[in-house]
Amino acid sequence: MSLPREIALNAKAWPFEEARKLLARYGASKPKKGYVLFETGYGPSGLPHIGTFGEVVRTSMVRRAFEQLSDIPTQLFCFSDDMDGLRKVPDNVPNRELLAQYIGKPLTQVPDPFGTHPSFGEHNNARLQAFLDGFGFSYAFKSATQMYKSGAFDETLLKMLRHYDDVMKIILPTLGAERQATYSPFLPICPRTGIVLQVPMVARDEAAGTVTYRDPETETLVEVPVTGGHCKMQWKADWAMRWTGLEVDYEMAGKDLISSVELAGKIVKALGATPPEGFNYELFLDQNGEKISKSKGNGLSVEDWLTYAPDESLALFMYQQPRRAKRLYFDAIPKAVDEYLTYLDKVASEPAEKQAENPAWHIHGGQPPAGKVPLSFAILLNLASVVGANDAAVLWGFISRYAPGTTPENNPLLAKLVQYAGVYYRDFVAPTKKFREPTDLERTALTELAEGLKALPAEADAEAFQNVVYEIGKRHPFPELRDWFKSIYEVLLGQPQGPRMGSFIALYGRDNSVALIDKALAGDLLAL
């Protein structure tokens, strides 16, 4: 569903705010290369992690927003820095002893410890592309190794050589005295060892397009071209070289790279080019509040999340408050799923100005699917908790009674959620369930609740059941009404939080709910 351009021009959602930067950059004029270029960068020294996905999905959202504002074509490059030297052996790979022998060599020259690809860099590149393809991203993959060796960067590398002193003046003040003495923006690939060297330059020949360094082991002078993959750039200079050579228009970066973005931007300007637009997002934290690292493998992975929830819920997590640090752990999953379902349910019927602010519009690139999921994920989790999570057919028995005509075939998203609910319950809810006996106050209120439910028709709707629960809670001296609901969850479901009880009772059934209360009052749930 495309948006009227006037609405897109005034939308407050952050992807539109970012897209308007690019509109101001070009207006209606197409750049010389023929398209607006979005880029994301990836360092394949470790396995792809969830932050990589976050950067691509957010950049894609800005790209789609820009396409609502302009008719200029767009492209997205996903660029792998696979020519970087291997700095250390990641903690979460097999055959670590094998990799230890290749420290310092380009990642595309390091054997693949998994044994599936010619090199470690190519293995991780394949992993990256596989999960990006799984999400349906539209992008072109770019390998640093291929770009350097093919000569695609040669013109810009020679320009960097001509502006060598300007680049040094920008970078050296940011370094300590010891590093200043050895720094060079060019990193020769040693012809003798194949290692990416970090050595000072002894001489430069702009006409020949070469640099000369002293081999740190043999003490001999070695002259190498800066083109053709014989050298690569230090990463901050490399970023600027890439922005210049590819004419990148937009690239995001984490908050920890703000100073590096500014530095690379200065180098781009020294080369006579224009730095890309972009913004700095906050980093993801694990459950301990520590930064997620691809080499450590801490925190949630893409695969972890997708074991328990659909990819749209992960995209929503990425969309929300990108400038705020968020803890990324398993407890965030159910909330994200239900928030996504709420947004998806609203978007089709909203006016265009509301759609522009709805995360579901951005998650689906302006084409959110039709259909409604009649149940929240929280309710499915609690249903799985009560009836057992091992048999999806049992859950569907309750669902088909609650929402007649709903089947796995005509509601595939709900079918996925039923499967996810079973897995999530098995791994995270069941191990922590702990039923308790009701207090005298709770026993009296629960007894009244059972009688109140019996007084209603079995086919009463969720609102009628909710009103009974609410009124009984109000009649009894609970400190606060939420204490009454908390007691229901702890006594009947064995957990401190739970669903909207009216909806749960309507789904589980009046008679089944009364029987559950009777079991709790008899102490039968304590043995579960």
N, C-alpha and C positions, 0 to 999 in steps of 0.2 A: 504494500500500500504506500504509494508515493505520497509525499506531503506537498501541499501548495508551497511554492518557493517563499512567499511572504511569511508563512508560518515558520519555515525552517530558518529564515533569516533572524527571527526573533525568539527562537526556542532557547530556553535556559539550561537544558540538559548539557552536561559538560562536553559530550562529543560534538555538539553543534557549536559550543563556544570555541573549541579547538579548531573546528573546520572553518570558522569565520576568519581565523588567522591566515589560512591559505587563500581564502577568497580575497582578503586584503592584499596578499602577496601578488596575485595575478589578475584579479578582477575577471574580465571576460577573455583575457588574452592567453592563448595557449603557449606554454613554454616551448623553447626551441626543440627540446627532445620529443615534444608531442604529447606529453602526459605529465600529470603531477605524481611524483614518486614518494611513496611511503616506504619506510625501511624499519626493520627490526634486526637487531644483532644477537648473535648466539655464540657463546664460547664453549666449544665441544670438549672441554677438558674433563667433564663429568657427564653423567647421564642427564638427558633433558629433565627438567623439573617444572613444577607448577608455575614458577615465576615466568618462565619462558612462554608458556601458554598465555599467561595473563597479559604479557606485553603484546602478543600477536592479536589476541581477541580485542583488547582495548584499541590498538591501532586500527584494526578492521572496523571498529565502531566509528572512529573518526573518519575513516575513508568513506564509509557509507553515508555518513552525515554530510560530507563534502559533496558527494554525488547528488544530494538533494538541493544543494546550493548552486551547482555549476554543471555545465555540459562538457567541461574539459575531461578527457579520459584520465583514468588513474591506473597505477600499478602498485603492487606491494612486493618488495624484495625481502626475503628472509635470508639474511647473510650470515654465513658461518665463518668464524675466525679460525678455520681449521689448519692454518699455517703457523699458528702459535706453537712455541716450544712447550713440550710437556714439563710443567713445573714440579709436580709431585704426583704420586700414584694415588688415585681416588680410593677412599675407604670402602666403597661399595661395589667393587668389581672383582671377578675371579682372577686367578693367575697373576697376582700382584707382583710376584717375583720377576715375571717376564717383563712387565712394564718398567720395573726399576732400572733395567739395563738401557732404557731409551730416554732417560731424563735429558731434556734440552733439545730433543729432535722435534721437528714439526709433527703435529698430531696425525697428519696423513702419511707419515713415515714410521709411525709406531704400530707394531703388530696389534691386531684386535684380540684382546684377552678372551672374548666370547667365541672367537673362531668362526664368525659368520661373514666377515667382510675383509677386504685386503688390508685395512688399517683401522686403528681405534677411532680416528677422526671420521672415517667413512661409516663406521658402525653407528657412532652417535648421530651423524647427519641423517642416517636412515631412520633411526629412532625418532628424531625430531620430525622428519617429514611424515612418518607413519601416523603419529598422533595428530599432527596438524591436518593431514588428509582425512583422518577420522572425523574431524569436526567440520569438514567441508570448507575450510578456508580457501580463498582464491589468492594465490601467491606464486611468485617465481623464486625458486631456491637458487642461491648464489654461494659458491664455494670460494673462499679466499685463495686457496691453492690454485684452482682453475683460473681465477681472474688474474692473479699475479703471473702464472706461467704462460697464459695465453697472450699476454701483452696488453690486455684490456686496460691495465693501469699504467702502462709505460709512459704515456704522455704526461700524466699527473705526477708520476714519480720523478721524471726529469724536471718538472716544474718545482717539485719539492727540493730537488738538488740545487736548482738555481736560486731558490729562496732559503737555502740552508741556514744562513746567518740569521735571517728574520725568524725562522722557526726556533733556533737556539735561544734567541733573545726572549722569546715568549715562554719557553719551557724552563730554562735554567733557573730563573728566580724561584720556581716552585720546588726545587730540589735542594737537598742538603749538600754540604760542601764536598763530601766524599763522592756522592753520585754525580755531582756536577763535573768532577774531574774525568769521569769515564763515560758520560752520556753521549749518545748519538741517536738522532731520530731514525737512522738506517741501521737495521740489524742484518749483517751479512749471514748467509747460509754457508757455513764452512765447507769448502770443496773437499777437504780431507776427511772430516768426520760427519758431515751432515747436520751438525748442531747449529741451532740459531744462536749466534754470538751476540753478547752485549759488551761491545768493546768500543773504545774511542776511535775516531777516524784520524789517520795520520795525514791523509791528503784527499783532495777532491778534484776531479777533472770534469768540469761541466760540459766541455766540448765532446769528450769521449763518453760522458754519461757513466762515470765510474767513481768508486770510492776505494781508498786504500787503508788497510788496517794491519796491525801487527798480530800475527798468530800467537795467542797466549801460551802455547806449548812449545812451538818450534822457534819463536822469536823472529821468523821471517816475515817480510812484508808481502801482503797478498792484495792484489787489485781485482775487484769484481765489478761487473755492471750493476747498476741499481735496478735495471729492468729485467724482464723475462723470468722472474722468480728467483734470481740470485740473491736478492735482499728482500726483506719485508720491513715494514715500519714498526717502530715502537707503538704500543696500542693507542696512546692519545694522538700521536701524529698520524697513525693509521686511520683512526676515526675521521680525522680532518681530511686525509687524502681520499678516503672513500666518499665522504660527503661531496668533495670537489669533483672527483672523477665521475661519479654516477649522477651528480646534480640532484642530490637527495633534498626533498622539500619538507619532509616531516619525519622526525624520529623521537620517540619517548626514551626516558632513562630513569632509573631509580634515583631516589633522593640522595643516596650515597655517592652519586656521580655528578652532582651539580657542578663542582669545581672543574671536573674533567670536561663537561659539556662546554663550560665557558672557555676553557683553554683551547679545546678543539675549534670552537667558533672563532677565536682570535687567529688561529692558524689559517682557517679557511679564508678569512678576510685578507690575511697577508698574501695569500695566493691569488687574490683578486676575485674571489667568488663570494657567494652569499650563504651563510650557514642556514641549516634547516630550521623550521619551526618545530615546536615540541613542548612538552611539559615534563615535570619530574613527579613521579608517583612514589608513594610510600612503600616500604618493604613489607613482605609477609613475615610473620613471626610464628615459631612453633608453639606448642602448648606451654613451654617454659619461658616464652617471651624472647627467645633467641632468634637471630636472623636465620632464615632458611638458606642452606648452602647445598649446591648440587654435588660438591665433593664429599660433604659429610653425609648427605642423604637423609638429613633430619627433616622433620615436618611431613606434611601430607604430600603425596605424589599425585599426578593426574590419574594414574591407574588406581590409587587408593580411593579417590573421590568417586570415580566411575564404577567402582565395585558396589557402591551403596546409593548412587543417585544419578539421574540423567545429566548429560553435559550442559543442558540449559541452566541448571541450578549453579553449576560452577561458573558459567559465563555471568550469571547475575552477581555472584560473589565478587567477580572481577570488576563488574560495572559499578557497584556501589562504593561511594566514597573513596576513589582511588588515591586521594591525597592523605588518607588516614591509615596509619599502621594497623593491621588487623591480624589477630591470631587465627591461624589456619590449622584447625584440628577437627577431629571427627564430630564433636558436638555441634559444629557449625552447619553440618550437612542438612539435618531435618528442617531447620529454620529456613535455610536457603531454598530448599525444595518448595516449601509452602508459600514463601514469598513469591517465588517464580510463578506458581499456579495462580496466585491472586492477581498478579500483573497480567498474566496471559488471559485470564477470564475477563478482564476489563477492556483490554486493548481494542478488540474488534468493534465494540459498541461506543467507544469514546470519540468525541470530535477530534479533528486533526490536531488542534493545539494541545490536546491532552495526550494524544498518541506520541507526539514529539517528545514528551517528558516521561513516557512509560518505558521502563527498562526492557520490557518484552519486545518493543519495536526495535530497539537497538540490538538486542540479543539475536534477533532473527533477520537483521539487515533490512528492516522495513517490510518483511513478509512473514509475520507470525502466523502459525497454523490455526485453522479453525477448529472448533470443538471445545468441549468443557469437561473437566475432570470433576465428577460430583463429590469427591472425597478429598480431604486434606491428607497429606503424608503422615501427620501426627496421629490422625485417627486410624489410618492403616497400621501404623506401628503398634498402637494400643490394641487393635483388633487381633493382630498377629500375636501380641503378648497374651491375650486372654484365651484364644482358641488354639494356639500353637502355630508356629511359623513354618512347619515343614511341608505343608500341602497347600499350594495355591488354589486348588479346586475348592477347598473348604472356605477360604476367604471369598472366592467368587460366589459361593452360595449365599453368603451374607450380602455381598455387593449387589447381586442381581435382584434380591428382594428389596433392598433399600432404593436402588435406582433401576426399576424395571426396564428391560430392553438394552441395558448396558452389557456389552460382552468384550472379551479381549480383542476380538476382530474389529469391532467398530470404535473401540477406544484404546488404541495401542499405547498411548502414553500411560493410561491407568494400568494397563497390563504390565508395563515396565515397572511402575511404582509398586505393584503387588509383589513382584519378584524382589525388588530392592528392599521392600519392607521386611521380607522374610530374612534376607541376608543381614540387614542392619540389626534386626531384633536378635538374631542368633549370635552375632559377634559383639554387640555392645549393650543391648538391653538385658537379655537373659542373664548374663554373668553378674549383673548388679542388682537384679530384682530382690527386694527384701520386704515381704509382707509383715505387717504388725497387727496386734490385737487392737480393736477399737477401745477408746476410753468409754466411761459410762455415758458421757454426753454424746459421743459419736455413735454409740450403740443405739441410744434412743432415737437420734436423728436418722440413722440408717434404717431402723425399723419403720419409722414413719415414711421414709423415702420408698421403701418396698411397697408399703400400703398405698402410697400416693400414685405409684406407677401402675399398680393393679387397677386403680380406679379409672385409669385412662383407657381408651380403646387401644388395642394392640397395634392398629395402623396409624396412631397419632403421629403428628410430625415432630421434627426435632425441636421446634420452638415450644410446643406444648410440654414435652419432656423437660426442656431446660427451665421452663417456668416453675414446674414442680420442684426441681432441685433447688432453684433459687429461693422459692418461698419457704421451703423447709429450713434452709440455712438461715434465713432471716428470723424464723420463729425461735431459734435456739441461741443461747448466749455464747456464741463463738466470739473471741476477741475481735475478729474481723471476718467478713464473709469469705475472704480468700482462704482463711484457715479451714473453713468447712470444705471447700473444694480440695485443698491440700490433703485433708484427712481422707476424702474419697479416693484420691489417687493412691495414697499410701496403703490404705486398708484393702481396697478392691483390686488395684493394679500393681502394687508392690513397688511404686516409684514416686518420687516427690513432685513430679510434674505430669500433666496429662492433657487430654483433648477437651474441647467443649463437650460437656457431658451429655447435653441434649442430643447432639449429633451422634455421639458414640452410642447412646441408648437406642436411637432410631436405627442405626446400622446393626448393632448387635442383636437388637430385638428386645421388646419389653419383657417378655417372659424369661429370656436368657439373662437379662440384667437383674431381674428379681431373684433368679436362682443364684446369680453371682453374689448378690448381697446376702442371701441366706447362707451360702457357703462361708462367707467372711465372718458372719455372726456366729456360726457354729465352729469356727476355728479351722475349717478344712483347708483354707488357703495357706495357712502357716507352714504346711508340710511341703509346699511346692518350691 
